[in-house]
Amino acid sequence: MSEVFKGKGGVFRLRLPATSANLGPGFDAAAIALDFYLEIEAEEAPEFAITASGRDRERCGNIDDNLILSVYKELLQRHNRPIAPLAIRMENGIPLGMGCGSSAAGRLAGIALAVHFGGLDWSSQRILEEACALEGHPDNAAACWLGGFVTAACEDGTVHVAQVVPPAEWRALVVVPAESLATVKARAVLPASYSRADAVANIQSVSLLGLAFAQGRGDLLRIAMHDRIHQPYRAAICPLLPRLLPMAGTDGILGVALSGAGPAVLVIVADEAGLAGAAHAIRGALEGLPEPEFMVSRFMPCGASEGWKQIPA
Protein backbone atom coordinates (compact mmCIF):
# COMPACT_ATOMS: atom_id res chain seq x y z
CA MET A 1 0.00 0.00 0.00
CA SER A 2 2.81 2.41 -0.83
CA GLU A 3 1.25 4.15 -3.83
CA VAL A 4 0.37 7.85 -3.49
CA PHE A 5 -2.86 9.29 -4.84
CA LYS A 6 -2.65 12.86 -6.11
CA GLY A 7 -5.53 15.07 -7.12
CA LYS A 8 -5.61 15.95 -10.81
CA GLY A 9 -9.04 17.50 -11.25
CA GLY A 10 -11.28 16.09 -13.95
CA VAL A 11 -13.82 13.36 -13.26
CA PHE A 12 -13.33 11.16 -10.24
CA ARG A 13 -14.89 7.71 -9.97
CA LEU A 14 -14.87 5.24 -7.10
CA ARG A 15 -16.75 2.04 -6.29
CA LEU A 16 -16.89 1.12 -2.60
CA PRO A 17 -18.13 -2.34 -1.57
CA ALA A 18 -20.47 -3.14 1.27
CA THR A 19 -18.89 -5.02 4.15
CA SER A 20 -19.93 -7.35 6.92
CA ALA A 21 -17.90 -6.96 10.10
CA ASN A 22 -17.30 -8.99 13.26
CA LEU A 23 -18.36 -12.29 11.62
CA GLY A 24 -19.24 -13.49 15.07
CA PRO A 25 -16.19 -13.40 17.38
CA GLY A 26 -14.06 -10.89 15.42
CA PHE A 27 -15.53 -7.90 17.25
CA ASP A 28 -14.05 -4.65 15.84
CA ALA A 29 -11.30 -6.71 14.20
CA ALA A 30 -12.58 -8.84 11.28
CA ALA A 31 -14.68 -8.09 8.21
CA ILE A 32 -15.33 -9.16 4.64
CA ALA A 33 -16.19 -7.29 1.42
CA LEU A 34 -19.48 -7.98 -0.37
CA ASP A 35 -20.47 -7.37 -3.99
CA PHE A 36 -22.98 -4.56 -3.62
CA TYR A 37 -21.65 -1.02 -3.75
CA LEU A 38 -21.71 2.69 -3.27
CA GLU A 39 -20.63 4.11 -6.63
CA ILE A 40 -19.44 7.71 -6.84
CA GLU A 41 -18.70 10.01 -9.77
CA ALA A 42 -17.69 13.60 -9.01
CA GLU A 43 -16.23 16.71 -10.64
CA GLU A 44 -15.73 20.32 -9.65
CA ALA A 45 -18.77 22.56 -10.09
CA PRO A 46 -19.99 26.10 -9.31
CA GLU A 47 -21.90 24.79 -6.29
CA PHE A 48 -22.48 21.55 -4.43
CA ALA A 49 -25.02 19.22 -6.01
CA ILE A 50 -25.84 15.53 -5.52
CA THR A 51 -27.81 13.33 -7.88
CA ALA A 52 -28.54 10.09 -6.07
CA SER A 53 -30.11 6.84 -7.23
CA GLY A 54 -30.50 3.39 -5.77
CA ARG A 55 -31.19 2.66 -2.12
CA ASP A 56 -32.17 5.48 0.25
CA ARG A 57 -31.69 8.00 -2.54
CA GLU A 58 -33.39 10.82 -0.61
CA ARG A 59 -31.01 10.46 2.34
CA CYS A 60 -28.00 10.00 0.07
CA GLY A 61 -28.93 13.10 -1.94
CA ASN A 62 -29.39 15.38 1.08
CA ILE A 63 -26.69 18.05 0.83
CA ASP A 64 -27.30 19.56 4.28
CA ASP A 65 -26.88 16.31 6.22
CA ASN A 66 -24.54 14.17 4.17
CA LEU A 67 -21.77 12.03 5.64
CA ILE A 68 -19.64 12.10 2.47
CA LEU A 69 -19.71 15.89 2.17
CA SER A 70 -19.16 16.37 5.91
CA VAL A 71 -15.99 14.27 5.82
CA TYR A 72 -14.84 15.95 2.58
CA LYS A 73 -15.25 19.47 3.96
CA GLU A 74 -13.84 18.73 7.43
CA LEU A 75 -10.73 17.09 6.02
CA LEU A 76 -9.96 19.96 3.65
CA GLN A 77 -10.50 22.50 6.44
CA ARG A 78 -8.20 20.59 8.74
CA HIS A 79 -5.44 20.58 6.12
CA ASN A 80 -5.94 24.22 5.08
CA ARG A 81 -7.08 23.40 1.56
CA PRO A 82 -9.80 25.26 -0.34
CA ILE A 83 -13.15 23.50 -0.42
CA ALA A 84 -14.02 23.03 -4.09
CA PRO A 85 -17.78 22.59 -4.66
CA LEU A 86 -18.56 19.27 -6.31
CA ALA A 87 -21.26 17.87 -8.52
CA ILE A 88 -21.66 14.28 -7.31
CA ARG A 89 -23.55 11.47 -8.96
CA MET A 90 -23.97 8.40 -6.81
CA GLU A 91 -25.72 5.07 -7.03
CA ASN A 92 -26.09 3.38 -3.68
CA GLY A 93 -26.57 -0.35 -3.30
CA ILE A 94 -25.71 -0.57 0.41
CA PRO A 95 -28.60 -0.64 2.93
CA LEU A 96 -28.22 2.18 5.45
CA GLY A 97 -28.26 1.39 9.15
CA MET A 98 -28.32 -2.37 8.67
CA GLY A 99 -24.77 -3.38 9.60
CA CYS A 100 -23.50 -3.56 6.02
CA GLY A 101 -20.74 -0.98 6.25
CA SER A 102 -22.54 2.05 4.81
CA SER A 103 -20.78 4.47 7.16
CA ALA A 104 -17.32 3.11 6.33
CA ALA A 105 -18.05 3.40 2.61
CA GLY A 106 -19.34 6.94 3.05
CA ARG A 107 -16.35 8.05 5.11
CA LEU A 108 -13.88 6.50 2.68
CA ALA A 109 -15.68 8.25 -0.18
CA GLY A 110 -15.40 11.61 1.58
CA ILE A 111 -11.71 11.06 2.31
CA ALA A 112 -10.99 9.99 -1.26
CA LEU A 113 -12.77 13.06 -2.63
CA ALA A 114 -10.74 15.32 -0.35
CA VAL A 115 -7.47 13.66 -1.33
CA HIS A 116 -8.29 13.95 -5.03
CA PHE A 117 -9.79 17.43 -5.26
CA GLY A 118 -7.67 18.87 -2.44
CA GLY A 119 -4.42 17.64 -3.95
CA LEU A 120 -3.39 15.77 -0.80
CA ASP A 121 -0.45 13.47 -1.52
CA TRP A 122 -1.74 10.60 0.56
CA SER A 123 -0.82 6.94 0.27
CA SER A 124 -3.43 4.21 0.32
CA GLN A 125 -2.31 3.39 3.85
CA ARG A 126 -2.87 6.99 4.96
CA ILE A 127 -6.38 6.98 3.48
CA LEU A 128 -7.18 3.75 5.29
CA GLU A 129 -5.85 5.03 8.61
CA GLU A 130 -7.88 8.23 8.37
CA ALA A 131 -11.02 6.17 7.71
CA CYS A 132 -10.30 3.87 10.65
CA ALA A 133 -9.77 6.85 12.94
CA LEU A 134 -13.12 8.34 11.89
CA GLU A 135 -14.89 4.99 12.25
CA GLY A 136 -13.35 4.27 15.65
CA HIS A 137 -12.46 0.70 14.63
CA PRO A 138 -10.63 -0.76 11.63
CA ASP A 139 -12.74 -3.69 10.44
CA ASN A 140 -15.28 -2.26 7.97
CA ALA A 141 -12.93 0.38 6.58
CA ALA A 142 -10.15 -2.16 5.94
CA ALA A 143 -12.49 -4.58 4.14
CA CYS A 144 -14.09 -1.80 2.10
CA TRP A 145 -10.75 -0.28 1.04
CA LEU A 146 -8.78 -3.50 0.50
CA GLY A 147 -11.39 -6.18 -0.18
CA GLY A 148 -11.38 -9.84 0.78
CA PHE A 149 -11.50 -11.17 4.31
CA VAL A 150 -9.45 -8.96 6.61
CA THR A 151 -8.36 -8.89 10.19
CA ALA A 152 -7.00 -5.59 11.46
CA ALA A 153 -5.37 -4.10 14.54
CA CYS A 154 -4.37 -0.54 15.45
CA GLU A 155 -1.15 0.55 17.15
CA ASP A 156 -0.61 4.27 17.86
CA GLY A 157 -2.61 5.26 14.80
CA THR A 158 -1.02 2.70 12.47
CA VAL A 159 -3.41 0.10 11.06
CA HIS A 160 -2.01 -3.37 10.47
CA VAL A 161 -4.07 -5.59 8.18
CA ALA A 162 -3.90 -9.25 7.17
CA GLN A 163 -5.96 -10.11 4.12
CA VAL A 164 -6.98 -13.33 2.35
CA VAL A 165 -9.24 -14.06 -0.60
CA PRO A 166 -12.22 -16.20 0.50
CA PRO A 167 -13.10 -19.35 -1.45
CA ALA A 168 -14.73 -18.34 -4.73
CA GLU A 169 -17.58 -20.83 -4.34
CA TRP A 170 -18.81 -19.51 -0.98
CA ARG A 171 -21.86 -17.27 -1.09
CA ALA A 172 -23.45 -14.88 1.34
CA LEU A 173 -27.10 -14.40 2.09
CA VAL A 174 -27.54 -11.08 3.88
CA VAL A 175 -30.93 -11.21 5.56
CA VAL A 176 -32.12 -7.63 5.98
CA PRO A 177 -35.10 -6.71 8.18
CA ALA A 178 -37.39 -3.77 7.46
CA GLU A 179 -36.23 -1.65 10.41
CA SER A 180 -32.71 -0.24 10.69
CA LEU A 181 -30.64 0.02 13.87
CA ALA A 182 -28.27 2.81 14.85
CA THR A 183 -24.78 1.56 15.71
CA VAL A 184 -24.71 3.74 18.82
CA LYS A 185 -27.80 1.90 20.12
CA ALA A 186 -26.27 -1.49 19.31
CA ARG A 187 -23.11 -0.56 21.22
CA ALA A 188 -25.06 0.76 24.19
CA VAL A 189 -26.37 -2.71 25.08
CA LEU A 190 -22.87 -4.20 25.49
CA PRO A 191 -21.44 -4.76 28.98
CA ALA A 192 -18.39 -2.94 30.29
CA SER A 193 -16.51 -6.17 31.08
CA TYR A 194 -16.55 -9.89 30.32
CA SER A 195 -15.70 -13.07 32.15
CA ARG A 196 -12.49 -14.95 31.45
CA ALA A 197 -14.55 -17.84 30.06
CA ASP A 198 -16.23 -15.56 27.51
CA ALA A 199 -12.92 -14.00 26.50
CA VAL A 200 -11.24 -17.37 26.06
CA ALA A 201 -14.16 -18.74 24.06
CA ASN A 202 -13.95 -15.81 21.65
CA ILE A 203 -10.18 -16.14 21.32
CA GLN A 204 -10.64 -19.78 20.37
CA SER A 205 -13.36 -19.01 17.83
CA VAL A 206 -11.64 -16.06 16.17
CA SER A 207 -8.40 -18.03 15.89
CA LEU A 208 -10.30 -20.67 13.95
CA LEU A 209 -12.08 -17.99 11.92
CA GLY A 210 -8.96 -16.61 10.26
CA LEU A 211 -7.64 -20.03 9.32
CA ALA A 212 -11.06 -21.20 8.13
CA PHE A 213 -11.15 -18.37 5.60
CA ALA A 214 -7.49 -18.75 4.65
CA GLN A 215 -7.76 -22.51 4.12
CA GLY A 216 -11.29 -22.63 2.75
CA ARG A 217 -12.42 -24.75 5.69
CA GLY A 218 -16.17 -24.29 5.54
CA ASP A 219 -16.55 -27.16 8.00
CA LEU A 220 -14.99 -24.95 10.68
CA LEU A 221 -17.27 -21.93 10.27
CA ARG A 222 -20.06 -23.27 12.47
CA ILE A 223 -17.70 -23.15 15.45
CA ALA A 224 -15.45 -20.34 14.22
CA MET A 225 -18.39 -17.91 14.07
CA HIS A 226 -19.50 -18.54 17.66
CA ASP A 227 -19.50 -15.35 19.73
CA ARG A 228 -19.96 -14.52 23.40
CA ILE A 229 -18.90 -10.86 23.34
CA HIS A 230 -21.62 -8.95 21.48
CA GLN A 231 -24.25 -11.18 19.84
CA PRO A 232 -25.89 -12.48 23.05
CA TYR A 233 -26.49 -8.88 24.14
CA ARG A 234 -27.71 -7.64 20.76
CA ALA A 235 -30.15 -10.50 20.16
CA ALA A 236 -32.95 -8.65 21.95
CA ILE A 237 -32.76 -5.72 19.50
CA CYS A 238 -31.92 -7.84 16.43
CA PRO A 239 -34.88 -10.24 16.24
CA LEU A 240 -33.63 -12.20 13.21
CA LEU A 241 -30.47 -13.31 15.01
CA PRO A 242 -31.81 -15.79 17.61
CA ARG A 243 -33.93 -17.46 14.93
CA LEU A 244 -31.03 -17.88 12.49
CA LEU A 245 -28.02 -18.68 14.69
CA PRO A 246 -29.11 -22.32 15.27
CA MET A 247 -29.16 -22.91 11.50
CA ALA A 248 -25.36 -23.01 11.19
CA GLY A 249 -24.38 -26.47 9.99
CA THR A 250 -27.81 -27.24 8.46
CA ASP A 251 -29.34 -26.83 4.98
CA GLY A 252 -25.99 -26.05 3.34
CA ILE A 253 -25.37 -23.16 5.75
CA LEU A 254 -21.75 -23.02 6.91
CA GLY A 255 -22.00 -20.19 9.42
CA VAL A 256 -24.28 -17.45 10.74
CA ALA A 257 -23.46 -14.14 12.39
CA LEU A 258 -24.86 -10.70 12.97
CA SER A 259 -23.69 -8.44 10.15
CA GLY A 260 -21.70 -5.74 11.89
CA ALA A 261 -23.79 -4.25 14.67
CA GLY A 262 -26.96 -5.55 13.01
CA PRO A 263 -29.82 -5.85 12.60
CA ALA A 264 -29.06 -7.69 9.32
CA VAL A 265 -27.72 -11.23 9.59
CA LEU A 266 -24.95 -12.72 7.45
CA VAL A 267 -25.49 -16.33 6.40
CA ILE A 268 -22.59 -18.07 4.62
CA VAL A 269 -23.62 -20.81 2.21
CA ALA A 270 -21.32 -23.48 0.80
CA ASP A 271 -22.02 -22.71 -2.86
CA GLU A 272 -24.48 -21.12 -5.27
CA ALA A 273 -26.42 -24.35 -5.67
CA GLY A 274 -27.27 -24.26 -1.98
CA LEU A 275 -28.72 -20.74 -1.95
CA ALA A 276 -32.31 -21.69 -2.75
CA GLY A 277 -32.48 -24.39 -0.09
CA ALA A 278 -30.88 -22.14 2.51
CA ALA A 279 -33.27 -19.29 1.72
CA HIS A 280 -36.26 -21.64 1.99
CA ALA A 281 -35.08 -22.92 5.37
CA ILE A 282 -34.46 -19.36 6.59
CA ARG A 283 -37.98 -18.29 5.63
CA GLY A 284 -39.32 -21.19 7.64
CA ALA A 285 -37.23 -20.23 10.65
CA LEU A 286 -38.50 -16.64 10.46
CA GLU A 287 -42.17 -17.57 10.21
CA GLY A 288 -44.28 -15.06 12.13
CA LEU A 289 -41.81 -12.21 11.67
CA PRO A 290 -42.12 -9.54 8.96
CA GLU A 291 -40.70 -10.75 5.65
CA PRO A 292 -37.03 -9.69 5.36
CA GLU A 293 -35.09 -8.90 2.23
CA PHE A 294 -32.58 -11.46 0.97
CA MET A 295 -29.45 -10.02 -0.62
CA VAL A 296 -27.34 -12.65 -2.38
CA SER A 297 -23.66 -11.76 -2.58
CA ARG A 298 -20.26 -13.05 -3.52
CA PHE A 299 -17.27 -12.20 -1.36
CA MET A 300 -15.19 -9.63 -3.19
CA PRO A 301 -11.40 -10.08 -3.39
CA CYS A 302 -10.80 -6.40 -4.25
CA GLY A 303 -11.83 -3.23 -2.48
CA ALA A 304 -12.24 0.43 -3.37
CA SER A 305 -8.48 1.08 -3.56
CA GLU A 306 -8.27 -1.20 -6.61
CA GLY A 307 -10.81 0.91 -8.48
CA TRP A 308 -9.26 4.31 -7.88
CA LYS A 309 -9.64 6.15 -11.19
CA GLN A 310 -8.58 9.67 -12.05
CA ILE A 311 -9.86 10.59 -15.47
CA PRO A 312 -8.73 13.92 -17.02
CA ALA A 313 -11.43 16.36 -18.10
C-alpha positions, -999 to +999 in steps of 0.1 A: +000+000+000+028+024-008+012+041-038+004+078-035-029+093-048-026+129-061-055+151-071-056+160-108-090+175-113-113+161-139-138+134-133-133+112-102-149+077-100-149+052-071-168+020-063-169+011-026-181-023-016-205-031+013-189-050+042-199-074+069-179-070+101-173-090+133-184-123+116-192-135+151-162-134+174-141-109+154-155-079+172-141-047+158-113-067+142-126-088+113-147-081+082-153-092+046-162-073+014-195-080-004-205-074-040-230-046-036-216-010-038-217+027-033-206+041-066-194+077-068-187+100-098-177+136-090-162+167-106-157+203-097-188+226-101-200+261-093-219+248-063-225+216-044-250+192-060-258+155-055-278+133-079-285+101-061-301+068-072-305+034-058-312+027-021-322+055+003-317+080-025-334+108-006-310+105+023-280+100+001-289+131-019-294+154+011-267+180+008-273+196+043-269+163+062-245+142+042-218+120+056-196+121+025-197+159+022-192+164+059-160+143+058-148+159+026-153+195+040-138+187+074-107+171+060-100+200+036-105+225+064-082+206+087-054+206+061-059+242+051-071+234+016-098+253-003-132+235-004-140+230-041-178+226-047-186+193-063-213+179-085-217+143-073-236+115-090-240+084-068-257+051-070-261+034-037-266-004-033-257-006+004-286-006+029-282+022+055-283+014+092-283-024+087-248-034+096-235-036+060-207-010+062-225+020+048-208+045+072-173+031+063-181+034+026-193+069+031-164+081+051-139+065+027-157+082-002-154+116+016-117+111+023-110+100-013-128+131-026-107+153-003-075+137-013-083+140-050-098+174-053-077+189-024-044+176-040-034+158-008-005+135-015-017+106+006-008+069+003-034+042+003-023+034+039-029+070+050-064+070+035-072+037+053-058+050+086-079+082+084-110+062+077-103+039+106-098+069+129-131+083+119-149+050+123-134+043+157-125+007+146-106-008+116-127-037+104-153-023+080-129+004+066-102-022+059-125-046+041-141-018+021-108-003+010-088-035+005-114-062-002-114-098+008-115-112+043-095-090+066-084-089+102-070-056+115-054-041+145-044-005+155-012+006+171-006+043+179-026+053+148-010+027+125-034+001+111-020-034+105-041-056+082-039-092+072-060-101+041-070-133+024-092-141-006-122-162+005-131-194-014-147-183-047-176-208-043-188-195-010-219-173-011-234-149+013-271-144+021-275-111+039-309-112+056-321-076+060-351-067+082-374-038+075-362-016+104-327-002+107-306+000+139-283+028+149-248+016+157-247+037+188-278+019+201-263-015+193-231-006+212-251+008+242-264-027+251-229-042+255-214-048+290-184-029+303-165-062+311-165-099+303-157-131+322-125-150+315-145-178+301-162-156+275-129-140+265-112-174+261-142-187+241-139-158+216-102-161+213-106-198+204-134-190+178-116-161+162-084-180+159-103-207+140-121-180+119-090-166+103-076-200+093-111-212+081-111-184+056-075-187+046-078-225+041-113-226+027-124-248+057-162-243+055-165-272+080-150-249+107-173-219+103-201-233+125-177-232+155-155-203+142-184-179+141-195-185+177-195-154+197-200-145+234-189-109+233-216-090+215-242-112+198-259-125+230-265-089+241-277-076+208-301-105+202-330-086+219-328-057+195-319-078+164-349-102+162-336-122+132-305-133+150-318-158+176-339-175+149-310-179+125-280-187+147-291-223+153-292-229+115-254-230+112-244-265+100-278-272+085-293-268+050-260-261+033-254-232+058-218-230+069-220-202+094-243-174+107-235-141+124-249-107+130-237-084+101-217-057+119-238-043+147-270-056+130-298-059+126-291-077+093-277-112+096-249-127+074-255-163+064-226-181+046-236-208+022-213-235+008-220-227-029-245-211-053-264-243-057-273-243-020-287-207-020-323-217-028-325-244-001-309-221+025-333-193+017-363-216+020-351-229+054-345-194+066-380-183+056-393-212+076-372-202+107-385-166+105-422-176+102-443-151+121-418-122+117-421-095+090-407-107+056-370-097+054-351-089+022-326-115+010-294-100-006-273-127-024-237-118-026-203-130-035-173-122-014-152-096-032-114-101-034-108-064-043-118-032-025-122+004-034-085+011-036-083-012-066-108+009-085-093+043-079-096+062-112-086+097-121-099+106-155-087+139-170-114+164-181 
